[in-house]
């Protein structure tokens, strides 16, 4: 499993993932918690692993290495 996620992509995935999990846990004021927020675990895991299966399937590589 090779790295196919660049540093900017990783940070964006972490920010979006943490925001979604915060939504699921009810940490965002004036917004009702939703179980849909748990989907934020997917971008968090892919950012930490540095590999996105969907990117691999479509041949996308944002890490700048060949």
Buried (B, 14 or more C-beta within 10 A) or exposed (E): EEBBBBEEBBEBBBEBBBBBBBBBEEEBEEEEEEEEBEBBEBBBEBBEEBBBEEBEEEEEBBBEEE
